[in-house]
Amino acid sequence: MSETTNGPTKEPTNEPKDELGVAMVGYAFMGAAHSQAWRTAPAFFDLPRRPRLAAICGRDADAAGAVADRFGWESVETDWRRLLERDDVDVIDICTPGDTHAEIAIAALEAGKHVLCEKPLANTVEEAEAMAEAAAAASARGVRAMVGFTYRRVPAVSLAQRIVASGRLGTIRHVRGQYLQDWLVDEDAPMSWRLDKSKAGSGALGDIGAHVIDMAQFVTGSAITTVSGLMETFVTSRPVAGERATLGGTGGSGERADVTVDDAAAFTARFDDGALGVFEATRFATGRKNALRLEVNGSLGSIAFDFEDMNVLELHDATLPAEEAGFRRILVTEADHPYVAAWWPPGHGLGYEHGFTHQVVDLVHHIAEGTDPAPSFADGLAVQRVLAAVEASSDAAGTIQKTGA
């Protein structure tokens, strides 16, 4: 399903709207991004129901309270189960580490709460299957579930999906996906939950690789069917203590803990339409901050996207004569582009946080209209299966044996 809203269909009004009580579990990096989205969406988009920031939940009451004060959450809970008992909560937004996703999401759906769950959907295929089954059962009762692959909702990515779906690129032959970051290059950056397999499920593969897998399947409309992968951990231990930043930080020379996830992953893939894919995810690409890249080559043309230039989509039309051929740069800031009409005049670009706002907009519309949103928990399960296949392939990779001098 393509979520490519062009913005509000009418001017926002001051008429009273039914409220949608939102409770968020977790309050750190993703918590801030989601908080900003929930409070910003109704200011720019004409929503059928107005989100109300009913409660934020975290084990550290003081830390959660500080985030509540900053973003305008009305109350604080320290046990997520309390949220399921509250009549003023309609939506549970899960921004916690992956090891908690399944328990919270399934319980919330069974309690009749709509669920937005951060990616990857779970830490294992088995957990993701249980979540998808719970979401399917909840849907039959009018309860909605969405997984947070927000990069789908970057206007340039949504435009890329439209172009491919229109057939303009012809038969798709190649897909190249990369997600390159460098926040772990410092070997003394401190240990965090993202480096603990029991909490995160996997490292670069699940944390950022999941995004590029979903983006590739979303843009092409095709599913990955087979993979061959390699994974590597470059730094096998990290300082327990240190000065933490949003993701990385600066460590020290004290006690160290074992890193139990991959630092980088690379794999080849085949899609169900016959296209070949090459993927890479790493948090050790020195100088690359958030280079989420996708290129799709077809028989009639190509598209290319890089999040570090997120308001631009490159398009090559192979049907033009050679003297006119080449990639051209589309500045995706026009009112006709997905989501853009609600924001600023042409040329006034959007940023990282806007994908989260668009996610809220689409979810609220689906809840109000009684339809299932995308990406669904089934979509999240599909990505989880790719992650598991890459990991299994890496574990089984053959080693070339050297012979004789």
Sine and cosine of phi, psi and omega as CSV:
sin_phi,cos_phi,sin_psi,cos_psi,sin_omega,cos_omega
0.00,0.00,0.70,-0.72,0.00,-1.00
-0.99,-0.16,0.82,-0.57,0.06,-1.00
-0.97,-0.24,1.00,-0.06,-0.08,-1.00
-0.75,-0.66,0.88,0.47,0.01,-1.00
-0.88,0.47,0.68,-0.74,0.07,-1.00
-1.00,0.01,-0.02,1.00,-0.06,-1.00
0.89,-0.45,-0.15,-0.99,-0.05,-1.00
-0.92,0.38,0.57,-0.82,0.02,-1.00
-1.00,0.07,-0.14,0.99,0.05,-1.00
-0.47,-0.88,0.25,-0.97,0.00,-1.00
-0.91,0.41,0.66,-0.75,0.06,-1.00
-0.83,0.55,0.58,-0.82,-0.01,-1.00
-0.86,-0.51,0.17,-0.99,0.06,-1.00
-0.99,-0.15,0.21,0.98,0.00,-1.00
-0.91,0.41,0.60,-0.80,0.01,-1.00
-0.86,0.51,0.64,-0.77,0.03,-1.00
-0.86,-0.52,0.53,-0.85,0.15,-0.99
-0.87,0.50,0.70,-0.72,0.00,-1.00
-0.99,0.11,0.43,-0.90,0.06,-1.00
-0.83,-0.56,0.97,-0.26,-0.05,-1.00
-0.96,0.28,0.84,-0.55,-0.06,-1.00
-0.92,-0.40,0.70,-0.72,0.13,-0.99
-0.81,-0.59,0.71,-0.70,-0.04,-1.00
-0.91,-0.42,0.74,-0.67,0.06,-1.00
-0.97,-0.24,0.89,-0.45,-0.10,-0.99
0.96,-0.28,0.49,-0.87,-0.13,-0.99
-0.52,-0.86,0.16,0.99,-0.07,-1.00
-1.00,0.06,-0.73,-0.68,-0.08,-1.00
-0.79,0.61,-0.84,0.55,0.00,-1.00
-0.93,0.37,-0.53,0.85,0.04,-1.00
-0.87,0.49,-0.64,0.77,0.03,-1.00
-0.91,0.40,-0.69,0.73,-0.01,-1.00
-0.89,0.45,-0.68,0.74,0.00,-1.00
-0.94,0.34,-0.63,0.78,0.03,-1.00
-0.86,0.51,-0.73,0.69,0.02,-1.00
-0.85,0.52,-0.65,0.76,-0.03,-1.00
-0.91,0.40,-0.72,0.70,-0.04,-1.00
-0.89,0.45,-0.60,0.80,-0.05,-1.00
-1.00,0.08,-0.35,0.94,-0.04,-1.00
-1.00,0.02,-0.59,0.81,-0.12,-0.99
-0.78,0.63,-0.76,0.65,-0.05,-1.00
-0.95,0.32,-0.23,0.97,0.03,-1.00
-0.98,0.20,-0.40,0.92,-0.06,-1.00
-0.90,-0.44,-0.41,0.91,-0.03,-1.00
-0.89,-0.45,0.57,-0.82,0.04,-1.00
-0.99,0.10,0.99,-0.11,-0.09,-1.00
-1.00,-0.04,0.57,-0.82,0.02,-1.00
-0.94,0.33,-0.39,0.92,0.10,-1.00
-0.69,-0.72,0.62,-0.78,-0.07,-1.00
-1.00,-0.05,0.88,-0.48,0.05,-1.00
-0.89,0.45,0.69,-0.73,0.11,-0.99
-0.86,-0.51,0.80,-0.60,-0.06,-1.00
-0.98,0.19,0.99,0.11,-0.16,-0.99
-0.96,0.28,-0.66,0.75,-0.10,-0.99
-0.33,-0.94,0.53,-0.85,0.16,-0.99
-0.85,-0.53,0.59,-0.81,-0.11,-0.99
-0.79,-0.61,0.72,-0.69,0.09,-1.00
-0.32,-0.95,0.44,-0.90,-0.04,-1.00
-0.93,0.38,-0.48,0.88,0.04,-1.00
-1.00,-0.08,0.98,-0.21,-0.09,-1.00
-0.87,0.49,-0.62,0.78,-0.02,-1.00
-0.92,0.38,-0.70,0.71,0.00,-1.00
-0.91,0.41,-0.68,0.73,0.03,-1.00
-0.90,0.43,-0.62,0.78,0.02,-1.00
-0.90,0.44,-0.60,0.80,0.02,-1.00
-0.90,0.43,-0.65,0.76,0.04,-1.00
-0.93,0.37,-0.62,0.78,0.04,-1.00
-0.86,0.51,-0.70,0.72,0.02,-1.00
-0.90,0.43,-0.63,0.78,-0.07,-1.00
-0.93,0.36,-0.64,0.77,-0.12,-0.99
-0.96,-0.29,-0.14,0.99,0.08,-1.00
1.00,-0.08,0.39,0.92,0.12,-0.99
-0.95,0.33,0.66,-0.75,-0.16,-0.99
-0.98,0.22,-0.46,0.89,-0.06,-1.00
-0.48,-0.88,0.22,-0.98,-0.03,-1.00
-0.80,-0.60,0.71,-0.71,0.14,-0.99
-0.85,-0.53,0.47,-0.88,0.06,-1.00
-0.93,-0.36,-0.03,1.00,0.05,-1.00
-0.74,-0.67,0.90,-0.44,-0.07,-1.00
-0.88,0.48,-0.40,0.92,0.00,-1.00
-0.90,0.44,-0.47,0.88,0.04,-1.00
-0.90,0.44,-0.52,0.85,-0.01,-1.00
-0.90,0.44,-0.56,0.83,-0.04,-1.00
-0.95,0.32,-0.32,0.95,-0.01,-1.00
-1.00,0.00,-0.17,0.98,-0.11,-0.99
-1.00,0.04,0.80,-0.60,0.00,-1.00
-0.95,0.31,-0.32,0.95,-0.01,-1.00
-1.00,0.02,0.11,0.99,0.01,-1.00
-0.93,-0.37,0.85,-0.52,0.02,-1.00
-0.96,-0.29,-0.50,0.87,-0.09,-1.00
-0.80,-0.59,0.71,-0.70,0.14,-0.99
-0.95,-0.31,0.87,-0.50,0.00,-1.00
-0.97,-0.26,0.91,-0.41,-0.13,-0.99
-0.99,-0.16,0.92,-0.39,-0.01,-1.00
-0.84,-0.54,0.60,0.80,-0.07,-1.00
-0.97,-0.23,0.18,-0.98,0.11,-0.99
-0.85,0.53,0.40,-0.92,-0.15,-0.99
-0.87,0.49,-0.43,0.90,-0.06,-1.00
-0.94,0.35,-0.20,0.98,0.01,-1.00
-0.97,-0.25,-0.16,0.99,-0.13,-0.99
-0.84,0.54,-0.77,0.63,-0.12,-0.99
-0.88,0.47,-0.75,0.67,-0.05,-1.00
-0.88,0.48,-0.73,0.68,-0.04,-1.00
-0.92,0.38,-0.74,0.68,-0.08,-1.00
-0.90,0.44,-0.72,0.70,-0.03,-1.00
-0.90,0.44,-0.70,0.72,0.02,-1.00
-0.89,0.45,-0.65,0.76,-0.01,-1.00
-0.91,0.41,-0.70,0.72,0.01,-1.00
-0.89,0.45,-0.67,0.75,0.02,-1.00
-0.92,0.39,-0.43,0.90,0.04,-1.00
-1.00,0.10,0.02,1.00,0.04,-1.00
1.00,0.07,0.29,0.96,0.03,-1.00
-0.99,-0.12,0.69,-0.72,0.16,-0.99
-0.91,0.40,0.49,-0.87,-0.10,-1.00
-0.75,-0.66,0.74,-0.67,0.24,-0.97
-0.91,-0.42,0.85,-0.52,-0.09,-1.00
-0.84,-0.54,0.77,-0.64,0.03,-1.00
-0.89,0.45,0.35,-0.94,0.02,-1.00
-1.00,0.04,0.26,-0.97,-0.35,0.94
-0.88,0.47,0.36,-0.93,-0.14,-0.99
-0.81,0.58,-0.65,0.76,-0.06,-1.00
-0.47,-0.88,-0.11,-0.99,0.05,-1.00
-0.99,-0.12,-0.29,0.96,-0.01,-1.00
-0.63,-0.77,0.33,-0.94,0.06,-1.00
-0.89,0.46,-0.63,0.77,-0.03,-1.00
-0.88,0.47,-0.69,0.73,0.05,-1.00
-0.89,0.45,-0.69,0.73,-0.01,-1.00
-0.90,0.44,-0.61,0.79,0.05,-1.00
-0.89,0.45,-0.69,0.73,0.02,-1.00
-0.89,0.45,-0.62,0.78,0.02,-1.00
-0.92,0.38,-0.67,0.74,0.02,-1.00
-0.90,0.44,-0.63,0.77,0.05,-1.00
-0.90,0.43,-0.67,0.74,0.02,-1.00
-0.90,0.43,-0.62,0.78,0.01,-1.00
-0.92,0.39,-0.65,0.76,0.02,-1.00
-0.89,0.45,-0.68,0.74,0.03,-1.00
-0.91,0.41,-0.64,0.77,0.00,-1.00
-0.93,0.38,-0.60,0.80,0.01,-1.00
-0.85,0.53,-0.61,0.79,0.02,-1.00
-0.90,0.43,-0.33,0.94,0.04,-1.00
-0.98,-0.19,0.11,0.99,0.02,-1.00
1.00,0.06,0.28,0.96,0.00,-1.00
-0.97,-0.25,0.75,-0.66,-0.15,-0.99
-0.97,-0.26,0.47,-0.88,0.01,-1.00
-0.64,-0.77,0.64,-0.77,0.01,-1.00
-0.64,-0.77,0.58,-0.82,0.11,-0.99
-0.96,-0.27,0.59,-0.81,-0.22,-0.98
-1.00,0.02,0.92,0.39,0.18,-0.98
-1.00,0.01,0.98,0.18,-0.19,-0.98
-0.94,0.35,-0.38,0.93,-0.04,-1.00
-0.91,0.41,-0.33,0.94,0.14,-0.99
-0.83,0.56,-0.49,0.87,-0.16,-0.99
-0.99,-0.16,0.19,0.98,0.25,-0.97
-0.93,0.36,0.80,-0.60,-0.08,-1.00
-0.77,0.64,-0.65,0.76,-0.02,-1.00
-0.91,0.41,-0.56,0.83,0.03,-1.00
-0.95,0.32,-0.67,0.74,0.06,-1.00
-0.90,0.44,-0.60,0.80,0.07,-1.00
-0.91,0.42,-0.65,0.76,0.05,-1.00
-0.85,0.52,-0.68,0.74,0.02,-1.00
-0.88,0.48,-0.68,0.73,0.02,-1.00
-0.87,0.49,-0.69,0.73,-0.05,-1.00
-0.90,0.44,-0.71,0.70,0.01,-1.00
-0.90,0.43,-0.69,0.72,-0.02,-1.00
-0.89,0.46,-0.48,0.88,-0.01,-1.00
-0.95,0.30,-0.22,0.97,-0.04,-1.00
1.00,0.04,0.08,1.00,-0.11,-0.99
-0.90,0.43,-0.45,0.89,0.02,-1.00
-1.00,0.01,-0.04,1.00,0.00,-1.00
0.96,0.30,-0.57,-0.83,0.02,-1.00
-0.97,0.26,0.82,-0.57,-0.02,-1.00
-0.98,0.19,0.78,-0.62,-0.06,-1.00
-0.89,-0.45,-0.57,0.82,-0.03,-1.00
-0.72,-0.70,0.61,-0.80,0.12,-0.99
-0.74,-0.67,0.81,-0.59,0.04,-1.00
-0.85,-0.52,0.83,-0.55,-0.01,-1.00
-0.79,-0.61,0.71,-0.70,0.06,-1.00
-0.68,-0.73,0.58,-0.82,0.22,-0.98
-0.72,-0.69,0.95,-0.32,-0.15,-0.99
-0.89,-0.46,0.84,-0.54,0.09,-1.00
-0.72,-0.69,0.18,-0.98,-0.01,-1.00
-0.70,-0.72,0.33,0.95,-0.15,-0.99
-0.96,0.26,-0.06,1.00,0.05,-1.00
-0.93,-0.37,0.17,0.99,-0.04,-1.00
-0.86,0.51,-0.63,0.77,0.05,-1.00
-0.91,0.41,0.89,-0.45,-0.06,-1.00
-0.93,0.37,-0.21,0.98,0.04,-1.00
-0.96,-0.29,0.21,0.98,0.16,-0.99
-0.87,0.49,0.64,-0.77,-0.18,-0.98
-0.94,0.33,0.39,-0.92,0.08,-1.00
-0.90,0.43,0.58,-0.81,0.08,-1.00
-0.55,-0.84,0.13,-0.99,-0.03,-1.00
-0.88,0.47,-0.44,0.90,0.01,-1.00
-0.92,0.40,-0.24,0.97,-0.01,-1.00
-0.96,-0.27,0.16,0.99,-0.03,-1.00
-0.91,-0.41,0.93,-0.36,-0.07,-1.00
-0.85,0.53,-0.56,0.83,-0.02,-1.00
-0.90,0.44,-0.43,0.90,0.01,-1.00
-0.98,-0.19,-0.66,0.75,-0.13,-0.99
-1.00,-0.08,-0.34,0.94,-0.03,-1.00
1.00,0.07,-0.79,0.61,0.10,-0.99
-0.41,-0.91,0.04,-1.00,-0.07,-1.00
-0.99,-0.13,-0.91,-0.42,-0.02,-1.00
-0.85,0.53,-0.57,0.82,-0.03,-1.00
-0.84,0.54,-0.80,0.59,-0.06,-1.00
-0.99,0.11,-0.54,0.84,-0.08,-1.00
-0.94,0.34,-0.76,0.65,-0.03,-1.00
-0.89,-0.45,-0.51,0.86,0.05,-1.00
-0.87,0.49,-0.55,0.84,0.03,-1.00
-0.85,0.53,-0.61,0.80,0.00,-1.00
-0.89,0.45,-0.73,0.68,-0.07,-1.00
-0.95,0.31,-0.50,0.86,0.10,-0.99
-0.89,0.45,-0.75,0.66,0.01,-1.00
-0.89,0.45,-0.67,0.74,-0.02,-1.00
-0.87,0.49,-0.68,0.73,-0.02,-1.00
-0.90,0.45,-0.69,0.72,0.00,-1.00
-0.94,0.34,-0.58,0.81,0.03,-1.00
-0.92,0.39,-0.76,0.65,-0.07,-1.00
-0.92,0.39,-0.67,0.74,-0.04,-1.00
-0.99,0.13,-0.38,0.92,-0.09,-1.00
0.96,0.29,0.23,0.97,-0.03,-1.00
-0.87,-0.49,0.39,-0.92,-0.04,-1.00
-0.96,-0.28,0.59,-0.80,0.11,-0.99
-0.97,0.25,0.77,-0.64,-0.07,-1.00
-0.93,-0.37,-0.55,0.84,0.01,-1.00
-0.65,-0.76,0.49,-0.87,0.00,-1.00
-0.64,-0.77,0.34,-0.94,0.17,-0.98
-0.64,-0.77,0.89,-0.46,-0.21,-0.98
-0.77,-0.64,0.29,-0.96,0.11,-0.99
-0.70,-0.71,0.61,-0.79,0.05,-1.00
-0.73,-0.69,0.51,-0.86,-0.03,-1.00
-0.56,-0.83,0.62,-0.79,0.14,-0.99
-0.93,-0.37,0.93,-0.38,-0.07,-1.00
-0.99,0.14,-0.60,0.80,-0.02,-1.00
-0.88,-0.48,0.93,-0.38,-0.19,-0.98
-1.00,0.00,-0.13,0.99,0.09,-1.00
-0.55,-0.84,0.41,-0.91,-0.05,-1.00
-0.68,-0.74,0.46,-0.89,0.08,-1.00
-0.89,0.46,0.69,-0.72,0.05,-1.00
-0.93,0.37,-0.64,0.77,0.00,-1.00
-0.97,-0.26,0.37,-0.93,0.03,-1.00
0.31,-0.95,0.11,-0.99,0.02,-1.00
-1.00,0.00,0.93,-0.37,-0.08,-1.00
-1.00,0.00,0.64,-0.77,0.17,-0.99
-0.97,-0.25,-0.22,-0.98,-0.05,-1.00
-0.81,0.58,-0.71,0.70,0.04,-1.00
-0.90,-0.44,-0.88,0.48,-0.04,-1.00
-1.00,-0.05,-0.77,-0.64,0.00,-1.00
0.59,-0.81,-0.20,-0.98,-0.01,-1.00
-0.87,-0.49,0.79,-0.62,-0.05,-1.00
-0.99,-0.16,-0.48,-0.88,-0.03,-1.00
-0.50,-0.86,-0.33,-0.94,-0.07,-1.00
-0.94,-0.34,0.24,0.97,-0.05,-1.00
-0.99,0.11,-0.48,-0.88,-0.03,-1.00
-0.84,0.55,0.65,-0.76,0.00,-1.00
-0.87,-0.49,0.47,-0.88,0.04,-1.00
-0.88,-0.47,0.44,-0.90,-0.02,-1.00
-0.95,0.30,0.71,-0.71,0.16,-0.99
-1.00,0.10,0.82,-0.58,-0.11,-0.99
-0.90,-0.43,0.28,0.96,0.04,-1.00
-0.82,-0.57,0.15,-0.99,0.04,-1.00
-0.98,0.21,0.58,-0.82,0.14,-0.99
-1.00,0.02,-0.43,0.90,-0.03,-1.00
-0.47,-0.88,0.48,-0.88,0.04,-1.00
-0.59,-0.80,0.59,-0.81,0.07,-1.00
-0.63,-0.78,0.62,-0.78,0.02,-1.00
-0.40,-0.92,0.46,-0.89,0.17,-0.98
-0.99,-0.15,0.36,-0.93,-0.08,-1.00
-0.52,-0.86,0.40,-0.92,0.17,-0.99
-0.87,-0.50,0.68,-0.74,0.03,-1.00
-0.99,-0.13,0.32,-0.95,-0.07,-1.00
-0.93,0.36,-0.20,0.98,0.07,-1.00
-0.99,-0.12,0.11,0.99,0.04,-1.00
0.99,-0.11,-0.13,0.99,0.01,-1.00
-0.93,0.38,0.49,-0.87,0.07,-1.00
-0.98,-0.21,0.60,-0.80,0.00,-1.00
-0.81,-0.59,0.52,-0.85,0.10,-1.00
-0.76,-0.65,0.82,-0.57,-0.12,-0.99
-0.77,-0.63,0.51,-0.86,0.03,-1.00
-0.53,-0.84,0.67,-0.74,0.09,-1.00
-0.66,-0.75,0.81,-0.59,-0.01,-1.00
-0.48,-0.87,0.50,-0.86,0.12,-0.99
-0.93,-0.37,0.38,0.93,-0.02,-1.00
-0.81,-0.59,0.36,0.93,0.00,-1.00
-1.00,0.03,1.00,0.05,-0.11,-0.99
-0.78,0.63,0.81,-0.58,0.01,-1.00
1.00,-0.07,-0.24,0.97,0.03,-1.00
-0.99,-0.14,0.85,-0.52,-0.10,-0.99
-1.00,-0.07,-0.74,0.67,0.03,-1.00
-0.42,-0.91,0.84,0.55,-0.10,-1.00
-1.00,0.06,0.99,0.15,0.11,-0.99
-1.00,0.01,0.93,-0.37,-0.15,-0.99
-0.83,-0.55,0.60,-0.80,0.08,-1.00
-0.61,-0.80,0.75,-0.66,0.13,-0.99
-0.78,-0.62,0.72,-0.70,0.02,-1.00
-0.82,-0.57,0.84,-0.55,0.02,-1.00
-0.95,-0.32,0.80,-0.59,0.06,-1.00
-0.85,-0.52,0.06,-1.00,-0.02,-1.00
-0.93,0.36,-0.35,0.94,-0.04,-1.00
-0.91,-0.41,-0.02,1.00,-0.02,-1.00
0.28,-0.96,-0.06,-1.00,-0.06,-1.00
-0.59,-0.80,0.41,-0.91,0.19,-0.98
-0.79,-0.61,0.47,-0.88,0.03,-1.00
-0.59,-0.81,0.65,-0.76,-0.03,-1.00
-0.65,-0.76,0.61,-0.79,0.10,-1.00
-0.67,-0.74,0.86,-0.51,-0.08,-1.00
-0.89,0.46,-0.40,0.91,0.05,-1.00
-0.94,0.34,-0.11,0.99,0.18,-0.98
-0.72,-0.70,0.87,0.50,-0.32,-0.95
-0.93,0.36,-0.27,0.96,0.01,-1.00
-1.00,-0.02,0.18,0.98,-0.06,-1.00
-0.84,-0.54,0.66,-0.75,0.18,-0.98
-0.82,-0.57,0.74,-0.67,0.05,-1.00
-0.99,-0.13,0.70,-0.71,-0.04,-1.00
-0.75,-0.66,0.76,-0.65,0.11,-0.99
-0.90,-0.43,0.82,-0.58,0.04,-1.00
-0.98,-0.22,0.97,-0.23,-0.07,-1.00
-0.96,0.26,-0.10,1.00,0.02,-1.00
-1.00,0.08,-0.17,0.99,0.02,-1.00
-0.97,0.25,0.41,-0.91,0.07,-1.00
-0.90,0.45,0.42,-0.91,-0.09,-1.00
-0.82,0.57,-0.58,0.82,-0.05,-1.00
-0.93,0.36,-0.27,0.96,0.04,-1.00
-0.93,-0.36,0.03,1.00,-0.13,-0.99
-0.96,0.26,0.34,-0.94,0.03,-1.00
0.73,-0.68,0.33,-0.95,0.05,-1.00
-0.94,0.35,0.66,-0.75,0.13,-0.99
-0.88,-0.48,0.48,-0.88,-0.13,-0.99
-0.99,-0.11,0.87,-0.49,0.06,-1.00
-0.97,-0.22,0.87,-0.49,0.09,-1.00
-0.99,0.10,0.94,-0.33,-0.17,-0.99
-1.00,0.03,0.94,0.33,-0.01,-1.00
-0.70,-0.71,0.26,0.97,0.01,-1.00
-1.00,0.06,0.43,-0.90,-0.02,-1.00
-0.87,0.49,-0.42,0.91,0.01,-1.00
-0.97,0.22,-0.22,0.98,-0.01,-1.00
-0.98,0.18,0.42,-0.91,-0.05,-1.00
-0.82,0.58,0.78,-0.63,0.10,-0.99
0.95,0.30,-0.30,0.96,-0.26,-0.97
-0.95,0.33,-0.50,0.87,-0.11,-0.99
-0.84,0.54,-0.43,0.90,-0.05,-1.00
-0.98,0.19,-0.18,0.98,-0.17,-0.99
-0.97,-0.24,-0.92,-0.40,-0.22,-0.97
-0.94,-0.34,0.14,-0.99,0.06,-1.00
-0.89,0.46,0.33,-0.94,0.00,-1.00
-0.79,0.62,0.65,-0.76,0.02,-1.00
1.00,0.00,-0.20,0.98,0.01,-1.00
-1.00,-0.09,1.00,-0.06,-0.24,-0.97
-0.93,0.37,0.31,-0.95,0.07,-1.00
-0.99,-0.13,0.12,-0.99,-0.05,-1.00
-0.76,-0.65,-0.15,-0.99,-0.07,-1.00
-0.81,0.58,-0.69,0.72,-0.14,-0.99
-0.94,0.35,-0.32,0.95,-0.12,-0.99
-0.94,0.34,-0.47,0.88,0.08,-1.00
-0.88,0.47,-0.58,0.81,0.04,-1.00
-0.93,0.36,-0.62,0.79,0.05,-1.00
-0.89,0.45,-0.70,0.71,0.01,-1.00
-0.89,0.45,-0.56,0.83,0.07,-1.00
-0.88,0.48,-0.71,0.70,0.04,-1.00
-0.88,0.48,-0.70,0.71,-0.02,-1.00
-0.84,0.54,-0.76,0.65,-0.03,-1.00
-0.91,0.41,-0.66,0.75,-0.01,-1.00
-0.90,0.44,-0.70,0.71,-0.01,-1.00
-0.89,0.46,-0.66,0.75,0.04,-1.00
-0.88,0.47,-0.69,0.72,0.00,-1.00
-0.90,0.43,-0.66,0.75,0.03,-1.00
-0.88,0.48,-0.71,0.71,-0.03,-1.00
-0.92,0.39,-0.57,0.82,-0.05,-1.00
-1.00,0.03,-0.16,0.99,0.01,-1.00
0.95,0.31,0.58,0.81,0.01,-1.00
-0.83,-0.56,0.38,-0.93,-0.04,-1.00
-0.99,0.14,0.75,-0.66,0.00,-1.00
-0.99,0.14,0.23,-0.97,0.13,-0.99
-0.77,-0.63,0.55,-0.83,0.00,1.00
-0.95,0.31,0.71,-0.70,-0.02,-1.00
-0.99,0.11,0.12,-0.99,0.11,-0.99
-0.90,0.45,-0.49,0.87,0.08,-1.00
-0.91,0.41,-0.61,0.79,0.08,-1.00
-0.90,0.43,-0.66,0.75,0.05,-1.00
-0.89,0.46,-0.62,0.78,0.05,-1.00
-0.90,0.44,-0.64,0.77,0.01,-1.00
-0.87,0.49,-0.67,0.74,0.05,-1.00
-0.91,0.41,-0.66,0.75,-0.01,-1.00
-0.87,0.50,-0.61,0.79,0.02,-1.00
-0.92,0.39,-0.59,0.81,0.07,-1.00
-0.91,0.41,-0.71,0.71,0.02,-1.00
-0.84,0.55,-0.72,0.70,-0.02,-1.00
-0.91,0.43,-0.61,0.79,0.00,-1.00
-0.93,0.37,-0.62,0.78,0.05,-1.00
-0.89,0.45,-0.70,0.71,-0.01,-1.00
-0.89,0.45,-0.68,0.73,0.01,-1.00
-0.91,0.42,-0.63,0.78,0.02,-1.00
-0.90,0.44,-0.67,0.74,0.01,-1.00
-0.89,0.45,-0.67,0.74,0.00,-1.00
-0.89,0.46,-0.51,0.86,-0.08,-1.00
-0.99,-0.13,0.06,1.00,-0.08,-1.00
-0.85,0.53,0.70,-0.71,0.03,-1.00
-0.98,0.18,0.51,-0.86,0.05,-1.00
-0.96,-0.27,0.74,-0.68,0.03,-1.00
-0.96,0.28,0.84,-0.54,-0.03,-1.00
-1.00,0.04,0.79,-0.62,0.03,-1.00
-0.99,0.11,0.60,-0.80,0.01,-1.00
-0.85,-0.53,0.46,-0.89,0.13,-0.99
0.54,0.84,0.35,-0.94,0.06,-1.00
-0.98,0.22,0.00,0.00,0.00,0.00
